[in-house]
Amino acid sequence: MSKRTLALLAAIGATTIYGINHTIAKGVMPTYVKPFGFIFLRVTGATILFWAISFLGPKQKIEKQDWGRLVLAALLGMVINMLSFFKGLELSTPINSAVLVTISPIIVVALSAFFLKERITINKGLGIALGFIGAIALVLFGAEIRQDAPNIPLGNSLFILNATAYGAYLVVAKKLVEKYHPFTLMKWLFTIALIINFPITFSEAMEVQWATMPLWAYGVIAFVIIGTTFCTYLFNIFAMTELKASTIGAFIYVQPLFGILFALLTGKDTLTIVKVGAAGLVLLGVYLASKKVKAKS
């Protein structure tokens, strides 16, 4: 099997795991684990796993000039991104999260234009506008009366912050991915994230009642640590070494489909006209913003 085929399978695997994670992680919060406590468990577990496998890769030292970029990437990708997503998931619904995280490619386009001076075409400009209209529509009009979603507008706003941080992480980490082995990069990114997250997340982690937690909740925590964190970050970083960013970006179109179907099949969420309309705008926006312009012959 070629490396490109493996990279494609890795990207599909990461997208599938992310899609079902919206519903699975929601199932234990906040009854058994509060969101910030979940992040402590998630980052700590992933850090241990990445250090354990790092010995299988080459021995690399991070160059002095790269530490600043490494800290910024960890702050965006493993601190702000994770904290805002899990807090948002506690306050909102799985379908809302599945839709709103897909604005990441739009954020990447906007940030690339601002920082990397990449040209914004009419299609990209329209895509950015439509994506944000869809996102704002969910924030302002997507509220429902649900016991398990106490503050949907705030939760949806945190999903937008999550997508923005992750989009910025992809831009910042791009040069690091080209320079360092995935195992080296991940072990240091998560170590830095563990240090930054510790004072924010430790107190909620200590509130977890392990003795009275049902067995299925242990399974959910294991899935989030091993699947949603360790595997997806490793899959994505591997895919980035073999595939173009635009190819990887295309897989994000599938994530809301997996997320919505899984939430509906498990009875954890329902579709509304606002959700369908907002999802349509967001996905159309992402498509237009990510579409490659054909060169004129």
N, C-alpha and C positions, 0 to 999 in steps of 0.2 A: 504494500500500500504506500503511495507517495506521500510526501510531507504535506503537499497541498490538500490531498484528500483528508488526511488526519486533521489539518487545520480547519477544513470545512466542517468535519464532524465535531470538532471542539467548539466551534462557533454555534452549531445547532444545539449541542448539549448545554452550553451556557444559557442560550436563549430559552430552552425548555425549562431548565431549573429555575431561572428568574421568573418565568411566566407562572409556574405553580406556586412559587414562594409567596406571592402576594396573599394567597388564601391560607397556606399552611402556617406561616409565621403569625398571621392574624389570630389563628385559633388558640394560641396560648397567652396572648396579651390582652389586658394586663392581669388576668386572673392568676396565672402561675409565674409569669416573668414580666416585669415592667420593661418598657422599651430600652431605656438606657442600660439596665441590667443585662438585657439580651445582647447589647453591643459589647459589653465587657466580656461576656462568655464567647461571643462570636470572634472578636479580635484576639483574645487570649488563645483560644483554641486554634485559630488559623496561624498565629505566630509560632506556636509549638510545632504544628504540622509543617510549616514552611522551613523552619530550622532543621527539622528531622530529615527532610528530603534534600536540603541544600548541599549536603555532603556528596550527593550523587552528581552534582554539577561541577563546573570548573571553579577553582579558587580565584576569586576576583576581589580586588580592593576598590572601594568607591573613591574616585579621585576627589581631591579637596574642593575643586570648583563645582562639583555636582551635588554636594550635600544640601545646599540651599534649595535647589530644584527638587531634590528627594523629599525634603521636609514639606515643601509646598504641595507636592503630589500626594503625600500621605495625608496632609491636612484636608485636601479637597476630596480625595478618593476614598479614604478610610475613616475620616472623622466627620466632617460636615455632611458628606453624602450619606453615610450610614445612620448617624444620629437623626437627621431630618427625615429619612425614609421610615425608620421604625417608629418614631414619634408620630409621624403622619399616618402610618398604618393603624396605630392605636386609635386615632381620632377620626379617621375616614374609613373608606370601604376598599376591598380588594380590586374592584373594577376601576374605580377612580385612580388608584395607584398604577394599575396596569396601563391605563391610557396616558397618564401624565408623565410617566418616566420616559415615554417615547419622544419627548421633546428634546432629549439630549443631542441628537444630530443637529437640530436647529441651533442649539446653544453653541455647538462646535463651529458651525458655519459663521455665526455672529462673532464669536470670539476670534476665530481665524482672520476674519475681515478686520477686526479692530487691532489685534496684536501682530498678526503676520501679514497684514496689508493685502489679504487676498480679495480679489474683485467680487463684489456682490452683483450678480446678474438680476434681470427682472424676475426670472423664475424663482431664484433664491430669495429675493426680497419679498415676493408674494408668498412664498412658502413660510418664511419667518412670521409674516403678518397673520396668515391663516392659522398657523400652529399656536401662536399666542392668543388669538381670539378664541380658539377651542379650549385652551387651558384656562383662560379667564372665565369663559362661560361655565366650566365645571366648578370653578371656585365660587362664583357669584350665584349660580342658579342650580347647582347640583346637590343642594342640601336636602336631606330626607330626615324624617323622624325615626331614628334607629337607636336602640339601647346600646348596641355595640359600636356606634359611631357618634360619640358625644359632641364633636365639633368639626363637621365636614369641611366648612370653608377654611378653617385654620389648617386642618390636615391636608387639604388639597394644596394650600399655599406652601406647606412644607415639602410636598412632592415636587413642586416647581423648583424649590431651593435645592432639593436632592438632585434633580435632573441638571440644574445649572452647575452644581459642584462637580458632578460626574463628567459633564461635558468639558468643563475647565480642566479636570484631571487628565482626560484623554489628550488634550492639547499640551499640557505641561509635561506629561510622561512620555510623549512621543520620542523625544531625543534620548531619553534614558533607555527606552526599549531597544533602540538601535545600537546602543553601546554596551549594555550589560545582559548577561544570561537571565532568563525569567526567574530561576530559583534565587539568584543573588538579589535581584530587584525586589521580589516579593518578601523575602525574609527581612530586608531592611525597611521596606515601606510599612510592613505590619508591626515591626518592632517600634518604629517611631510613632505609629498610630496608637499602639498600646500605651506608650508613655503619655501621649497627649490626652487620650481618652480616660486614663485611670482616674484622675480626680473628679471627672464628670460622671462616671458610670459605676464606680466601685460600691457606693452606698446602696444603690438599687440592687446590685448583684448579691449583696449580703442579705437582702430581704427575702431571697428565694427560699421557700420551704421545701427542701429536697425530699424530706421524709414523707410528706403527705402528697407529693406530686404523682399523678397517675403515670403508668408506664408509657402511654402514647405521647405524653408531653415530653418525656425524655427523648423519644424518637424524633419529635419536631425539633428540639434543640440540637440533636445530633445532625439532623438534615440541614439545618441552617448553618452550622459550623462547618461540616464536611462538604455538603453540596453547594449551598448558596454562597459560601465564602471561599473555602479552600479550592474547590473544583472550578467554580466559575471564574475566579480571578486568574487561576492558572490556565484554564482553557482560553480565556480572552487574551492573555499575554502571549500564549503560544500562537494563537491565531494571528495576532498582530505581527509576528515575525515572518509569517508565510503569505499572508493575504494583504491586499490593499485596504486602507481604512474605509474606502467607499464600499468594498465588498462586505466587510464586517458590519458596517452601518446598516446594510440592507437587511440583516437578520433582525434588527430591532422592530421591523414591521410585523414580524410574526409573534413577538412577545405579548402584545395585548390580546391577540387571538387565543393563544394558550391560556393567558391569565383569565380572560373573560369566560372561556369555555369551562375551565376547571372550577371557577367560582360558581358558575351556573349549575354544573353537574353535581357539585357537592352541596348545593343549596345555601351557599354562604353569601350570595349577593343576587341582586335582581337588575334587569335592564330597564332603563327609563328612556323616554324620548330625548331628554337632555344629554344623557350619557352616550346614546347612539350618535346624536348630532355632533356633540363635542369630539367624540372619537373620530368621526369622519373628517372633521376639520383638521384635527391634529395629524392624522395619518396622511391626509392630502398635503398638508403643510410640510411634513417630514419628507414626503416623496419629492415635492418640488424643490425643497432646499438642498436635498442630497443628489438630485438628478445631475448626471454628468452632461455638460454641454458638448455637443459634437463639433469637432473642428471643421471649419469650412474648407472644402477642397479647392 
